[in-house]
Each structure stands twice: as C-alpha cells, then as structure tokens.
Amino acid sequence: MGVFPTVKSRRPPASTSGATASAAYRSTLERLFERRRFGMRPGLEVIRALLDELGHPERKYPAVHVTGSKGKGSVAVMVAAILTAHGIPTGLFTSPHLVRYSERIRLDGREIDPAAVVDGVGRVEAAADRLEREGRIARAPTFFEVTTALAFDWFARRGASAAVVEVGIGGRLDSTNVLDSRVGVISTVELEHTDILGPTLDAIAREKAGILATGMVGVVGRLPPEAADTVRREADGRGVPLWWLGREVGYDDRKLSPRGQTLTVRFPGTTIEKVRLPLLGGFQAENAALAVAATARFLEATGRVPDPARLRRGLARVRWPGRLERVASDPDMFYDVAHTPGSARALAQGVAEIAPLAVPEESAVVFGCLRGKDVAGILDALEPVAKTLVLVPVRSDRSLPPADLRVAAFGRFPRIVLAPTAAEGVRLARAATGPDGLTIVTGSDYLVGELLRGDAPDDGVDLSDPGIGPPPPRAPPGPPSSKGGPA
C-alpha cells in the first residue's frame, strides 16, 4: 500500500479522496489475504456465530442453493438472471472470481462496489473481534467465511428479495449452508477435492446432498449411478422431493449458432420453446435446463408464477466469461476454466461440436493448474483435441510448476512446450496453431482470469481461494511475469 500525504483541508481534492478510497480498498483486500493462512475449515460454527452477531441477514431473503462438481457457477448465474428478469431484486454469490474480487458478490448483475467491500468487511471484522474477545468462537474466521458473511449482509442491507448462492466446496459443511433455501440444486458429482470430501462418489454425493433440508425441493443433474443413489437416499430421508434431469426435466430442439444456442426446456406441466442461451457447449444446455427448472420451483415456492417471456429474456442476457468462450477467430481460440477430468471431457466435446473439422495436428492447448488437481485425467480428456501442449504457471501461490506438469503430460502429447508466463504461452500456442486448427486455454479459473484481465489494473492482491490447509509462504515481490499476484 502506498503512502499518502496529509491533507490539511477539511474537504480534500477529489483525486486525493479517490486515492484514499483506493488505499482503503486495497488495505481491506490485504487483510482478507492474511486470512488465507487459516486455509479452508469445513464447519458451520464460526459462520453461524458471525451471522448471529450481524443480525442474521441470511434469514431476510429466500435462496436457491447450488452445488456440484462442475456447472454450479453457470447454473447459479442463469438462475439469478432469470429472477432479475422477473423483477425480483436478486443477490448472486459465486466463487472464485476471474478478474476482480467484487465479481463474487452481485445484486441484479451489478458487482458490489469497493466502498461497500470496505464497509462490509469492517462490519464482519468487528463482529469477529467481539466473538473472539468474548470466547464465543474458537478460531478466527477464514477468508471464505468473511466473504460469505459480507455477501449475505450486503444482500440484506441492499434489500434483496432473493439470493442465489454457489457452494464453495461440498455442501454439508460449506460456509454457505446456513441459508433459508427453498430450492437446492446438485448439478454434477465426480471425484474432486477427495482430501476434503472423501475418496468415493458416495462420500462426495453425501456431502453435496447436505444442502438439502426438510421443507425444500431439489433439482438434480445427470449423476453417476452410485452418486444418484446416495442423493436419492439422502433426499428421501429428509422428505425433499427431487426433479431429475433426464426424467422430470429435459431439453430438446437444440440448435447451434456462432454466438450460442437455442433449445426447448420441459419440466412437469410446462414446455418453454425458443429459449436462447448466449453460451456454447452441450453442457451449458444441461445447465440451462437445470436453471430453468430450479427457478420455476423457487418462484412457485415463494408464491409467484414463472413467466416464459421473462425467463427467455433473463437467459438471453446471461454473461459468464471463461466458459467455452470464443475470444479470437481465424483460427478460433477458446478460454475455459475446466479443472476436473469431467469438465475437461465436456470442454473437448463442446469444441468437437463447435469445430468438428478442426485438425488436432494444427491445434494447441495452453494448460496450467493448481496443486492437487488430477492432471493426468484432465490431459487424457484433452489429448484428442490437439497435438501441441503449452504448459504455463498460474498466478497463484498454489500453482503447479510447468516442469511438474510436463511429467504428467509426457507420452500424451507429441509436442510439449514450457512457457514462463500465461501470456507467453498463448503467444507460443497461437504460433503453433495452423489455419485449420484451434487454440484452447484451460486448467484453472486463475489462468483464465489473468488472461481476461490483460493489462487492466487489478486488485493487487492474490485472493485465489486457499486449500484445506494453510497456503505456503507468500512469494517475495518480483517482476510481473513471476510475482504472486491476483488470479
């Protein structure tokens, strides 16, 4: 943080006021960064105490709660867009962010502003200080717990009438699992975060089904049989009626265009035709069907009637960068945040659908990811797409070094190149991409976020979500290509 001169005037010039506000925002983000040393701590005791101290803002609006191994962010942003189109002031909480911390917290599509972050984090920190001082919590709140409390408090203070909340990890013990949820969505289940959620699909499905509670209804995507059985059993035990994609919920008449797709969505008693979605990929069609069904169930649960015209309008306005997003053409280049084998397979299928004639020998993949990911499984899914693999670091203190990635990639791609930065990796990949090929950049939200940000100013703080344990020591300052920065 910079040093600012003392201003004697009682009404400082606008530029100084702006600089002071910027300094306060950066200082707030720095304090949030320091909380990352606590890692992720599954459990609800601290978040419940925080929200109680803040007057239980999470009880002041009904919510749609969304979990899943992949697709949960897409479903959440679609549901929020549809509710906003219905004229309902709707908060949206997602994670992680791509470019700015404020992306995580939105109301009717507008991000929380820096001043509200400063004020809101201050309120949460003051509550946490009181709780610690009085011995009402056994530890300090984590980065994610403070961010969750900030979001829920800001929604209430801004008069939200609904909230759509994406789970961080799992569901049962995630900090978000304290809401007045009317609908729970489980988009997908696959092996991920096994150190936290358990080593089997059954264990992971049980954690995700933990968002379901008596009095709710649920919407569930296509799950492996073992996971589906677990979710069904957990829902039955709590009396939660479920709609399943492929049974009660479906879609057809799907038509592709260069800028998205249209489809017909069906759920019990309703067929909605000519739904336009400005996102690519068959996986987004499935996410849209889940979102439409979840929104309809939420509206009915809160005494409202779904309006097909407003529903179409909401989905047509969805913007969700970095999800099979075409960012260049001649030849095509796509950004995608796939970081599991399942999401990488969906990416490969989406690319094959969009560009069926692309030649793998003329195509390249730029790949970087965080430690703990199933690198071999992800690269297995991407191997059919391209013959050139460019490995890059991710601007996070949990980045897996390209040299380690090369060990996992050996034997899968005939051409493997290491690049010192993401930008240099893209340059090398574009040089290797022929006129009949394409370029894919994938592996991490933080990789895609760095490239989307480009030369634009950033928050100046690495606020990538930490792992289950404390993150490693922060790297010392270095040149822009190597320093630990925002992701």
C-alpha positions as CSV (number, residue, x, y, z in Angstrom):
1,M,0.0,0.0,0.0
2,G,1.3,3.4,-0.9
3,V,2.0,6.3,1.5
4,F,-0.4,9.3,1.0
5,P,0.4,12.9,2.1
6,T,-1.5,14.5,4.9
7,V,-4.2,16.9,3.6
8,K,-5.0,19.9,5.9
9,S,-8.1,20.9,4.1
10,R,-11.4,19.6,5.6
11,R,-12.6,18.8,2.0
12,P,-9.7,17.2,0.2
13,P,-9.5,17.3,-3.6
14,A,-11.3,14.6,-5.5
15,S,-8.1,12.9,-6.7
16,T,-6.8,12.6,-3.1
17,S,-10.2,11.3,-1.9
18,G,-10.1,8.7,-4.7
19,A,-6.6,7.7,-3.8
20,T,-7.6,7.4,-0.1
21,A,-10.6,5.2,-1.1
22,S,-8.4,3.1,-3.3
23,A,-5.9,2.7,-0.4
24,A,-8.7,1.7,2.0
25,Y,-9.9,-0.9,-0.5
26,R,-6.5,-2.4,-1.1
27,S,-5.9,-2.5,2.7
28,T,-9.2,-4.4,3.1
29,L,-8.2,-6.9,0.5
30,E,-4.8,-7.3,2.1
31,R,-6.4,-8.2,5.4
32,L,-8.6,-10.7,3.6
33,F,-5.4,-12.2,2.1
34,E,-3.9,-12.6,5.5
35,R,-6.9,-14.7,6.5
36,R,-6.0,-17.2,3.8
37,R,-3.3,-18.5,6.2
38,F,-6.2,-20.3,8.0
39,G,-6.9,-22.3,4.9
40,M,-10.4,-23.7,4.4
41,R,-12.0,-25.1,7.6
42,P,-15.2,-27.1,6.9
43,G,-17.8,-26.4,9.6
44,L,-20.6,-24.0,10.4
45,E,-20.0,-22.9,14.0
46,V,-18.0,-19.8,13.1
47,I,-20.2,-18.6,10.2
48,R,-23.3,-19.1,12.3
49,A,-21.9,-17.1,15.1
50,L,-20.8,-14.3,12.7
51,L,-24.2,-14.1,11.1
52,D,-25.9,-14.1,14.5
53,E,-23.8,-11.2,15.5
54,L,-24.7,-9.4,12.3
55,G,-28.5,-9.9,13.0
56,H,-29.0,-13.0,10.8
57,P,-29.0,-11.3,7.3
58,E,-29.2,-14.8,5.7
59,R,-32.8,-15.1,7.0
60,K,-34.1,-12.0,5.3
61,Y,-34.5,-13.5,1.8
62,P,-35.2,-16.9,0.4
63,A,-32.5,-18.6,-1.5
64,V,-31.6,-21.0,-4.3
65,H,-28.5,-23.0,-3.2
66,V,-26.4,-24.6,-5.9
67,T,-23.7,-27.2,-5.6
68,G,-22.0,-29.7,-7.9
69,S,-18.5,-30.8,-9.1
70,K,-18.9,-28.7,-12.2
71,G,-21.6,-26.4,-13.7
72,K,-22.7,-24.9,-10.4
73,G,-21.5,-21.4,-11.2
74,S,-23.2,-21.5,-14.6
75,V,-26.4,-22.7,-13.1
76,A,-26.3,-20.0,-10.4
77,V,-25.7,-17.1,-12.8
78,M,-28.5,-18.3,-15.0
79,V,-31.0,-18.6,-12.1
80,A,-30.0,-15.1,-10.9
81,A,-30.5,-13.7,-14.4
82,I,-34.0,-15.2,-14.7
83,L,-35.1,-14.0,-11.3
84,T,-33.8,-10.5,-12.0
85,A,-35.8,-10.5,-15.3
86,H,-38.9,-11.3,-13.2
87,G,-38.3,-8.0,-11.4
88,I,-37.0,-9.7,-8.2
89,P,-34.0,-7.9,-6.6
90,T,-31.6,-10.9,-6.5
91,G,-28.2,-11.3,-4.9
92,L,-25.7,-13.6,-6.5
93,F,-22.7,-15.2,-4.7
94,T,-20.2,-17.2,-6.7
95,S,-16.5,-18.2,-6.3
96,P,-13.8,-17.9,-7.2
97,H,-13.6,-14.7,-9.2
98,L,-11.8,-14.3,-12.6
99,V,-10.6,-10.7,-12.6
100,R,-11.9,-8.8,-9.5
101,Y,-12.8,-9.8,-6.0
102,S,-16.1,-7.9,-6.4
103,E,-17.3,-10.4,-9.1
104,R,-18.2,-12.8,-6.3
105,I,-20.9,-10.6,-4.9
106,R,-23.6,-9.1,-7.2
107,L,-27.1,-7.7,-7.0
108,D,-29.2,-7.8,-10.2
109,G,-26.0,-8.3,-12.1
110,R,-24.1,-5.3,-10.6
111,E,-21.0,-6.0,-8.6
112,I,-20.5,-4.8,-5.1
113,D,-18.6,-1.6,-5.1
114,P,-15.2,-1.1,-3.4
115,A,-16.7,1.2,-0.7
116,A,-19.3,-1.4,0.2
117,V,-16.5,-4.0,0.4
118,V,-14.5,-1.8,2.8
119,D,-17.6,-1.0,4.9
120,G,-18.9,-4.6,4.9
121,V,-15.6,-6.3,5.7
122,G,-15.2,-3.8,8.5
123,R,-18.6,-4.8,9.9
124,V,-17.7,-8.5,9.7
125,E,-14.3,-8.0,11.2
126,A,-15.8,-6.0,14.1
127,A,-18.3,-8.8,14.7
128,A,-15.5,-11.4,14.6
129,D,-13.4,-9.4,17.0
130,R,-16.2,-9.3,19.5
131,L,-16.8,-13.0,19.2
132,E,-13.1,-13.9,19.7
133,R,-12.7,-11.5,22.6
134,E,-15.7,-13.0,24.4
135,G,-14.7,-16.5,23.6
136,R,-17.8,-17.3,21.5
137,I,-15.7,-18.7,18.7
138,A,-12.7,-20.9,19.0
139,R,-10.8,-19.5,16.0
140,A,-10.7,-16.5,13.7
141,P,-12.9,-16.6,10.6
142,T,-11.3,-17.7,7.3
143,F,-11.1,-15.8,4.1
144,F,-14.2,-17.6,2.7
145,E,-16.2,-17.2,5.9
146,V,-15.6,-13.5,6.0
147,T,-16.5,-13.2,2.3
148,T,-19.7,-15.3,2.8
149,A,-20.8,-13.1,5.7
150,L,-20.0,-10.0,3.7
151,A,-22.2,-11.2,0.8
152,F,-25.1,-12.2,2.9
153,D,-25.0,-9.0,5.0
154,W,-24.7,-6.8,1.8
155,F,-27.7,-8.6,0.2
156,A,-29.8,-7.8,3.2
157,R,-28.7,-4.2,3.5
158,R,-29.4,-3.6,-0.2
159,G,-32.9,-5.1,0.1
160,A,-32.5,-8.3,-1.9
161,S,-35.7,-10.3,-2.2
162,A,-33.9,-13.5,-3.2
163,A,-30.4,-14.8,-3.3
164,V,-28.7,-17.4,-5.5
165,V,-25.7,-18.9,-3.7
166,E,-23.0,-21.2,-5.1
167,V,-21.4,-23.6,-2.7
168,G,-17.6,-23.2,-2.2
169,I,-16.7,-26.8,-1.7
170,G,-19.0,-29.8,-1.0
171,G,-22.2,-28.6,0.7
172,R,-22.9,-30.1,4.1
173,L,-20.2,-28.2,6.0
174,D,-19.7,-25.3,3.5
175,S,-20.0,-21.8,5.0
176,T,-22.9,-21.1,2.7
177,N,-25.1,-23.9,4.2
178,V,-26.9,-21.6,6.6
179,L,-29.5,-20.1,4.2
180,D,-33.2,-20.1,4.1
181,S,-33.1,-22.2,1.0
182,R,-36.2,-23.1,-0.9
183,V,-34.5,-24.9,-3.7
184,G,-31.3,-26.9,-3.7
185,V,-29.5,-27.8,-7.0
186,I,-26.9,-30.5,-7.4
187,S,-25.5,-30.1,-10.9
188,T,-23.0,-32.9,-11.1
189,V,-20.9,-35.2,-8.9
190,E,-17.5,-36.5,-9.7
191,L,-14.3,-37.3,-7.8
192,E,-12.8,-34.0,-6.7
193,H,-11.4,-32.5,-3.5
194,T,-11.1,-36.1,-2.2
195,D,-8.9,-34.9,0.7
196,I,-11.8,-32.8,1.9
197,L,-15.0,-34.5,0.7
198,G,-14.0,-38.2,0.8
199,P,-12.4,-40.7,-1.6
200,T,-15.6,-42.1,-3.2
201,L,-18.5,-40.9,-5.3
202,D,-20.8,-42.0,-2.5
203,A,-19.0,-39.8,0.1
204,I,-18.8,-36.8,-2.2
205,A,-22.5,-37.1,-3.1
206,R,-23.4,-37.3,0.6
207,E,-21.6,-34.0,1.2
208,K,-23.3,-32.3,-1.7
209,A,-26.7,-33.6,-0.7
210,G,-26.1,-31.9,2.6
211,I,-27.6,-28.7,1.2
212,L,-31.0,-30.4,1.1
213,A,-33.2,-30.0,4.1
214,T,-36.8,-30.6,5.1
215,G,-39.1,-28.1,3.5
216,M,-37.0,-27.6,0.4
217,V,-37.3,-29.1,-3.1
218,G,-34.4,-30.1,-5.2
219,V,-33.3,-30.3,-8.9
220,V,-30.5,-32.7,-9.8
221,G,-28.4,-33.1,-12.9
222,R,-27.1,-36.3,-14.5
223,L,-25.2,-38.2,-11.9
224,P,-23.2,-41.5,-11.9
225,P,-25.5,-44.3,-10.5
226,E,-23.6,-44.5,-7.2
227,A,-23.9,-40.8,-6.6
228,A,-27.6,-40.7,-7.8
229,D,-28.5,-43.5,-5.3
230,T,-26.8,-41.6,-2.5
231,V,-28.6,-38.3,-3.3
232,R,-31.9,-40.0,-3.6
233,R,-31.5,-41.7,-0.3
234,E,-30.4,-38.5,1.5
235,A,-33.3,-36.6,-0.1
236,D,-35.9,-39.3,0.9
237,G,-34.6,-39.3,4.4
238,R,-35.4,-35.5,4.7
239,G,-38.6,-35.5,2.7
240,V,-37.1,-33.4,-0.1
241,P,-38.9,-34.1,-3.5
242,L,-36.5,-34.1,-6.4
243,W,-36.7,-33.3,-10.1
244,W,-34.0,-35.1,-12.2
245,L,-32.5,-34.0,-15.5
246,G,-33.5,-36.7,-18.0
247,R,-36.7,-37.5,-16.2
248,E,-38.8,-34.6,-14.9
249,V,-36.5,-32.1,-16.5
250,G,-35.4,-32.2,-20.1
251,Y,-34.5,-30.2,-23.2
252,D,-34.6,-30.8,-27.0
253,D,-34.9,-28.9,-30.3
254,R,-31.4,-27.7,-29.7
255,K,-29.9,-25.5,-32.4
256,L,-26.4,-24.1,-32.5
257,S,-25.2,-20.7,-33.7
258,P,-21.8,-19.0,-33.7
259,R,-22.9,-17.0,-30.6
260,G,-24.8,-19.6,-28.6
261,Q,-27.7,-21.9,-28.9
262,T,-31.5,-22.2,-28.7
263,L,-33.5,-25.0,-27.1
264,T,-36.8,-26.1,-25.7
265,V,-36.9,-26.8,-22.0
266,R,-39.5,-29.1,-20.4
267,F,-40.5,-29.8,-16.8
268,P,-43.7,-31.1,-15.3
269,G,-46.7,-29.2,-16.7
270,T,-44.6,-26.7,-18.8
271,T,-42.8,-26.5,-22.1
272,I,-40.8,-23.4,-22.9
273,E,-39.8,-23.1,-26.5
274,K,-37.1,-20.9,-28.2
275,V,-35.0,-20.4,-25.2
276,R,-31.9,-18.5,-26.4
277,L,-28.7,-19.0,-24.5
278,P,-25.6,-16.9,-25.4
279,L,-23.2,-19.7,-24.2
280,L,-21.6,-22.5,-26.1
281,G,-21.5,-26.2,-25.4
282,G,-23.9,-29.1,-24.7
283,F,-23.0,-28.9,-21.0
284,Q,-24.5,-25.4,-20.9
285,A,-27.7,-26.7,-22.4
286,E,-27.9,-29.1,-19.5
287,N,-27.1,-26.3,-17.1
288,A,-29.8,-24.1,-18.6
289,A,-32.4,-26.8,-18.2
290,L,-31.5,-27.2,-14.5
291,A,-31.6,-23.4,-14.1
292,V,-35.0,-23.0,-15.7
293,A,-36.4,-25.9,-13.6
294,A,-34.8,-24.6,-10.4
295,T,-36.1,-21.0,-11.0
296,A,-39.7,-22.3,-11.7
297,R,-39.6,-24.3,-8.4
298,F,-38.3,-21.3,-6.5
299,L,-41.0,-19.0,-7.9
300,E,-43.7,-21.4,-7.1
301,A,-42.3,-21.9,-3.6
302,T,-42.4,-18.2,-3.0
303,G,-45.9,-17.7,-4.3
304,R,-45.0,-16.4,-7.8
305,V,-45.8,-17.6,-11.3
306,P,-43.0,-18.2,-13.8
307,D,-43.3,-16.0,-16.9
308,P,-41.9,-17.7,-20.1
309,A,-41.2,-14.3,-21.7
310,R,-39.2,-13.1,-18.7
311,L,-37.5,-16.4,-18.4
312,R,-36.3,-16.1,-22.1
313,R,-35.2,-12.5,-21.5
314,G,-33.2,-13.5,-18.5
315,L,-31.3,-16.3,-20.1
316,A,-30.7,-14.3,-23.3
317,R,-28.8,-11.7,-21.1
318,V,-26.5,-14.2,-19.3
319,R,-22.9,-13.3,-19.4
320,W,-20.4,-15.9,-18.0
321,P,-16.8,-15.3,-19.2
322,G,-14.3,-18.1,-19.5
323,R,-16.8,-20.9,-20.1
324,L,-16.0,-22.2,-23.6
325,E,-15.7,-18.6,-24.5
326,R,-14.5,-17.8,-28.1
327,V,-12.0,-15.0,-27.6
328,A,-10.4,-15.0,-31.1
329,S,-11.1,-16.3,-34.6
330,D,-9.1,-17.2,-37.7
331,P,-8.1,-19.6,-36.1
332,D,-10.5,-19.9,-33.2
333,M,-9.3,-19.6,-29.6
334,F,-11.3,-20.5,-26.6
335,Y,-11.0,-19.9,-22.9
336,D,-12.4,-22.4,-20.4
337,V,-12.0,-22.9,-16.7
338,A,-12.2,-26.7,-16.8
339,H,-10.1,-28.1,-13.9
340,T,-11.5,-31.6,-13.4
341,P,-11.5,-34.6,-15.8
342,G,-15.2,-34.4,-16.2
343,S,-15.2,-30.7,-17.1
344,A,-12.3,-31.3,-19.5
345,R,-14.3,-34.0,-21.2
346,A,-17.2,-31.6,-21.5
347,L,-14.9,-29.0,-23.0
348,A,-13.5,-31.4,-25.5
349,Q,-17.0,-32.5,-26.5
350,G,-18.0,-28.8,-26.8
351,V,-15.1,-28.0,-29.0
352,A,-15.8,-31.0,-31.2
353,E,-19.4,-29.9,-31.6
354,I,-18.4,-26.3,-32.5
355,A,-15.5,-27.0,-34.7
356,P,-15.9,-30.6,-36.0
357,L,-13.3,-30.1,-38.8
358,A,-10.5,-28.7,-36.6
359,V,-7.3,-30.6,-37.2
360,P,-5.6,-31.8,-34.0
361,E,-2.1,-31.6,-35.7
362,E,-2.7,-27.9,-36.2
363,S,-4.3,-27.3,-32.8
364,A,-2.7,-26.3,-29.4
365,V,-3.7,-26.4,-25.7
366,V,-2.4,-23.9,-23.2
367,F,-2.6,-25.5,-19.8
368,G,-1.9,-24.5,-16.2
369,C,-3.5,-25.6,-12.9
370,L,-3.2,-25.6,-9.2
371,R,-1.7,-28.3,-7.0
372,G,-3.9,-31.2,-6.1
373,K,-5.7,-31.5,-9.4
374,D,-6.0,-34.7,-11.4
375,V,-3.6,-33.5,-14.1
376,A,-3.4,-36.9,-15.8
377,G,-7.1,-37.2,-16.0
378,I,-7.6,-33.7,-17.4
379,L,-4.9,-34.2,-20.0
380,D,-6.3,-37.6,-21.0
381,A,-9.6,-35.7,-21.9
382,L,-7.8,-33.0,-23.8
383,E,-5.3,-35.3,-25.7
384,P,-7.7,-35.9,-28.7
385,V,-8.1,-32.2,-29.3
386,A,-4.5,-31.1,-30.0
387,K,-1.0,-32.4,-30.6
388,T,0.7,-29.3,-29.1
389,L,0.6,-28.7,-25.3
390,V,2.0,-25.4,-23.9
391,L,2.4,-25.6,-20.1
392,V,2.3,-22.3,-18.1
393,P,2.3,-21.3,-14.4
394,V,-0.8,-20.0,-12.8
395,R,-0.6,-16.7,-10.9
396,S,-1.5,-18.2,-7.5
397,D,0.7,-19.4,-4.7
398,R,-0.8,-22.9,-5.3
399,S,0.3,-23.0,-8.9
400,L,1.7,-26.4,-10.1
401,P,5.1,-25.6,-11.8
402,P,5.2,-26.3,-15.6
403,A,8.1,-28.7,-15.0
404,D,5.8,-30.9,-12.8
405,L,3.0,-30.7,-15.4
406,R,5.4,-31.9,-18.1
407,V,6.0,-35.2,-16.1
408,A,2.2,-35.8,-16.2
409,A,1.9,-34.8,-19.9
410,F,4.8,-37.0,-21.1
411,G,3.6,-39.5,-23.7
412,R,0.2,-37.9,-24.2
413,F,1.2,-35.0,-26.5
414,P,4.0,-35.3,-29.2
415,R,4.9,-31.6,-28.7
416,I,5.2,-30.2,-25.2
417,V,6.4,-26.6,-24.6
418,L,7.1,-24.8,-21.3
419,A,6.4,-21.1,-21.1
420,P,7.4,-18.6,-18.3
421,T,4.0,-16.8,-18.3
422,A,0.5,-17.3,-19.4
423,A,0.7,-14.5,-22.0
424,E,3.9,-16.0,-23.5
425,G,2.2,-19.4,-23.5
426,V,-0.7,-18.0,-25.5
427,R,1.8,-16.4,-28.0
428,L,3.6,-19.7,-28.5
429,A,0.3,-21.6,-28.9
430,R,-1.0,-19.2,-31.4
431,A,2.2,-19.5,-33.4
432,A,1.8,-23.3,-33.4
433,T,-1.9,-23.2,-34.4
434,G,-2.5,-23.7,-38.1
435,P,-5.3,-22.3,-40.2
436,D,-7.3,-25.5,-39.8
437,G,-6.7,-25.8,-36.1
438,L,-7.7,-24.0,-32.9
439,T,-6.3,-23.0,-29.6
440,I,-7.7,-23.9,-26.1
441,V,-6.7,-22.2,-22.9
442,T,-7.8,-24.1,-19.8
443,G,-7.0,-25.7,-16.5
444,S,-7.8,-23.0,-13.9
445,D,-10.1,-20.1,-13.2
446,Y,-7.0,-18.2,-12.2
447,L,-5.2,-18.8,-15.5
448,V,-8.2,-17.6,-17.5
449,G,-8.7,-14.7,-15.2
450,E,-5.2,-13.5,-15.7
451,L,-5.6,-13.5,-19.4
452,L,-9.0,-11.9,-19.3
453,R,-7.6,-9.1,-17.2
454,G,-4.7,-8.4,-19.6
455,D,-3.1,-5.1,-18.9
456,A,-6.1,-3.7,-17.0
457,P,-5.5,-2.7,-13.3
458,D,-6.3,-5.4,-10.8
459,D,-6.9,-5.6,-7.1
460,G,-3.2,-6.1,-6.5
461,V,-3.7,-9.0,-4.0
462,D,-3.7,-12.7,-4.6
463,L,-7.2,-13.7,-3.5
464,S,-7.3,-17.1,-5.0
465,D,-9.3,-19.5,-2.7
466,P,-6.9,-21.3,-0.4
467,G,-6.8,-25.1,0.0
468,I,-7.8,-27.1,3.1
469,G,-4.5,-26.3,4.9
470,P,-2.5,-23.1,5.3
471,P,-1.1,-21.9,1.9
472,P,2.7,-21.7,1.5
473,P,4.6,-18.5,2.4
474,R,3.9,-15.6,0.1
475,A,6.5,-15.3,-2.6
476,P,8.7,-12.2,-2.4
477,P,8.0,-9.4,-4.9
478,G,9.4,-10.0,-8.4
479,P,8.9,-9.0,-12.0
480,P,5.4,-9.0,-13.3
481,S,5.9,-12.3,-15.1
482,S,6.8,-14.2,-11.9
483,K,5.4,-12.5,-8.8
484,G,2.5,-13.9,-6.9
485,G,-0.4,-11.7,-7.9
486,P,-4.1,-11.8,-8.3
487,A,-5.6,-14.6,-10.1
